[in-house]
Amino acid sequence: MLASPAQLWVVTRLVRAGAGMLSGVDVLAEIAANVWKIRVEVGAVVEEGDELMILESMKMEIPVEAQTAGTVSELRVAEKDQVQEGDVLAVIDP
């Protein structure tokens, strides 16, 4: 039986926490899509619910929002990149 992306995310977070490597919250793609527009830069201070980027899939725009308040420490994608469900798009340090 294969694990879902959400289950893998939880396991990864637990392993990183146990190794003392947990420093940020991963922002994940919820769907396979193209990165259409990035609204933030590394170092930006965001609040929960702030729009970080917009994905495009089948001519529909899908906003990606911050799940927590903090500072954007990593952007792992660029505009026009293709992403798959479960891919880490950004990391926010609370």
C-alpha positions in Angstrom: 0.0 0.0 0.0 1.4 3.4 -1.0 1.3 6.4 1.4 -0.5 9.5 0.3 1.4 12.8 -0.1 -0.1 14.0 3.1 1.0 10.9 5.0 4.5 11.3 3.6 4.6 14.9 4.7 3.7 14.0 8.3 6.4 11.2 8.4 9.0 13.6 6.9 8.1 16.3 9.5 8.3 13.8 12.3 11.7 12.5 11.1 13.0 16.1 10.7 11.7 17.0 14.2 13.4 13.9 15.7 16.7 14.9 14.1 16.5 18.4 15.3 16.1 19.7 11.7 12.5 21.1 12.0 12.6 24.8 11.4 9.8 25.6 9.0 6.3 24.7 7.7 6.2 23.2 4.2 3.7 24.7 1.8 2.6 21.9 -0.5 0.9 21.7 -3.9 -2.6 20.3 -3.6 -2.8 19.5 -7.3 -0.6 18.9 -10.3 -0.3 22.4 -12.0 1.9 25.1 -13.4 3.2 27.9 -11.2 1.6 30.9 -12.8 2.5 33.8 -10.5 4.6 34.1 -7.3 3.4 36.9 -5.0 6.2 36.7 -2.3 9.9 36.7 -2.0 12.3 34.9 0.4 12.3 37.0 3.6 8.7 38.2 3.2 6.7 38.3 6.5 3.3 36.7 5.9 0.2 36.1 7.9 -2.0 33.0 7.9 -4.1 33.1 4.8 -1.9 35.4 2.8 -1.6 34.5 -0.9 1.9 33.2 -1.6 1.5 32.2 -5.3 -1.1 31.1 -7.9 -1.1 27.8 -9.6 -2.8 27.2 -12.9 -4.4 23.9 -13.9 -6.9 23.4 -16.8 -7.2 27.2 -17.2 -8.3 27.5 -13.5 -6.3 29.6 -11.0 -5.6 28.0 -7.7 -4.4 30.3 -4.9 -1.8 28.9 -2.5 -2.1 30.5 0.9 0.2 30.5 4.0 -1.0 28.0 6.6 0.8 29.9 9.3 2.2 33.3 10.1 5.9 33.7 9.7 8.8 34.5 7.3 9.2 32.9 3.9 12.5 31.1 4.3 12.5 29.2 1.0 10.8 29.3 -2.4 11.4 26.0 -4.1 9.7 26.8 -7.4 9.8 29.5 -10.0 7.1 30.9 -12.3 6.3 28.5 -15.2 7.5 25.4 -13.2 5.4 22.3 -13.3 4.5 20.8 -9.9 2.9 17.6 -8.8 0.5 17.1 -5.9 2.5 17.0 -2.7 5.5 19.0 -4.0 7.0 21.5 -1.6 6.4 25.0 -3.0 7.8 27.1 -0.2 8.8 26.9 3.5 7.6 29.3 6.2 9.5 29.8 9.5 6.9 30.5 12.2 
